């Protein structure tokens, strides 16, 4: 079993990615617990990610608030994907936001379909979920004074 301490430590790097002057943000890290019900359906709950074992799903959520005296527009929020986490496809969520991805440590970003990386052979190839290092959301806004928002993504502990 592994503790997911590295994922919680990376929360500090999110705050350096937030460019709004008076935006507060708080990250939470939870694991998803899937229970098979007697009728064959699955029930999914979340609990704090204090202890996560390989193969378990982890949810990274960022709650933010516009604390400025004026509405915010074109808000850009970036969250790293820890190295021991494999991004779960199509899990980056935020209604109305443009989502782009990085596979080079946050140096460049592209749409998921356009994301490329360099393979072991030195040639460019389409990036797979395991290559994703950062996710960036652009929220056009306006985000009113005092308004809050939430964005998230899921991953699997390798």
C-alpha positions in Angstrom: 0.0 0.0 0.0 1.1 3.5 -0.8 0.3 6.8 0.8 -0.8 9.5 -1.6 1.2 12.2 0.1 2.9 13.4 -3.2 -0.6 14.3 -4.6 -1.4 16.4 -1.6 1.9 18.2 -1.8 1.3 19.2 -5.4 -1.7 21.3 -4.3 0.7 24.1 -3.5 1.8 24.3 -7.1 -1.8 25.0 -8.2 -1.8 28.3 -6.4 1.2 29.4 -8.3 -0.6 28.7 -11.5 -3.6 30.9 -10.7 -3.1 34.3 -12.3 -6.1 36.2 -11.0 -5.1 38.9 -8.5 -7.7 38.1 -5.8 -8.6 34.5 -6.4 -8.6 32.0 -3.6 -8.4 28.3 -4.4 -8.4 25.1 -2.4 -7.6 21.7 -3.6 -9.0 18.5 -2.2 -7.9 14.9 -3.0 -10.4 12.1 -2.6 -10.5 8.5 -3.7 -13.5 6.9 -5.3 -14.9 3.8 -3.7 -17.0 1.6 -6.1 -19.4 -0.9 -4.5 -21.1 -3.6 -6.6 -24.8 -3.6 -5.6 -26.9 -6.8 -5.4 -28.8 -5.8 -8.5 -25.6 -5.5 -10.5 -25.4 -1.7 -10.5 -22.4 0.2 -9.0 -22.6 2.7 -6.2 -19.7 5.3 -6.2 -18.8 7.3 -3.1 -15.8 9.5 -2.3 -13.7 9.6 0.8 -10.5 11.4 1.8 -7.5 10.0 0.0 -5.5 9.2 3.1 -4.4 5.7 1.9 -4.6 4.8 -1.8 -3.5 1.5 -3.3 -2.5 1.0 -7.0 -5.5 0.7 -9.2 -7.7 2.9 -7.1 -9.4 6.0 -8.6 -8.4 9.4 -7.2 -10.3 12.7 -7.7 -8.6 16.0 -7.7 -11.0 18.9 -7.1 -10.2 22.6 -7.1 -12.8 25.0 -5.5 -12.1 28.7 -6.3 -13.7 32.0 -5.4 -13.3 35.5 -6.9 -12.4 37.6 -3.9 -11.6 40.7 -6.1 -13.7 43.8 -6.1 -14.5 43.3 -9.8 -15.7 40.4 -11.9 -13.0 38.2 -13.4 -12.7 37.1 -17.0 -10.5 34.7 -18.8 -9.6 32.9 -15.7 -6.8 30.3 -16.3 -6.3 27.5 -13.8 -3.7 24.7 -14.1 -3.5 21.5 -12.1 -0.5 19.1 -12.3 -1.1 15.4 -12.7 1.3 13.7 -10.2 3.8 11.2 -11.8 2.3 8.3 -9.9 -1.2 9.0 -11.3 -2.5 8.0 -14.8 -5.1 10.5 -16.0 -8.5 9.0 -16.7 -9.7 10.0 -20.2 -12.6 12.5 -20.4 -12.6 13.2 -16.7 -11.5 16.8 -16.7 -14.7 18.7 -15.9 -15.9 22.3 -15.7 -19.0 23.3 -17.5 -18.3 26.1 -20.0 -14.5 26.0 -19.7 -12.0 25.2 -22.4 -9.7 22.4 -21.3 -6.2 21.8 -22.7 -3.5 19.3 -21.7 0.3 19.1 -21.4 2.6 16.1 -21.8 5.8 18.1 -21.3 5.6 19.2 -17.7 3.4 22.2 -18.4 5.6 23.8 -21.1 3.1 23.6 -23.9 -0.7 22.8 -24.0 -3.0 21.4 -26.7 -6.4 20.0 -27.1 -6.6 16.3 -26.1 -6.9 15.2 -29.7 -3.9 17.4 -30.7 -1.6 16.5 -27.8 1.7 15.0 -28.9 4.8 13.8 -27.1 8.1 12.3 -28.1 8.3 8.5 -27.9 11.2 6.4 -26.7 12.4 6.2 -30.3 12.7 10.0 -30.5 9.7 10.4 -32.9 6.6 12.4 -32.2 3.5 10.4 -31.4 0.0 11.0 -30.0 0.1 11.4 -26.3 -1.7 8.7 -24.2 -3.4 9.3 -20.9 -0.3 8.2 -19.0 1.7 11.0 -20.7 -0.4 13.9 -19.4 1.4 16.0 -16.8 -0.9 19.0 -16.5 -4.5 20.1 -17.2 -5.4 23.7 -17.8 -8.9 25.2 -17.8 -9.8 28.6 -19.2 -13.0 29.9 -17.8 -14.2 32.8 -20.0 -16.3 34.3 -17.3 -17.3 36.7 -16.1 -16.9 35.3 -12.6 -18.8 37.7 -10.4 -17.4 39.1 -7.2 -17.8 36.4 -4.6 -18.8 33.8 -7.1 -17.3 30.3 -6.7 -16.5 27.5 -9.1 -15.3 24.0 -9.1 -13.2 21.9 -11.5 -11.8 18.4 -11.3 -10.2 15.5 -12.9 -9.8 11.8 -12.1 -6.8 9.5 -12.2 -5.7 6.0 -11.2 -2.8 5.3 -8.9 -0.2 3.4 -10.9 
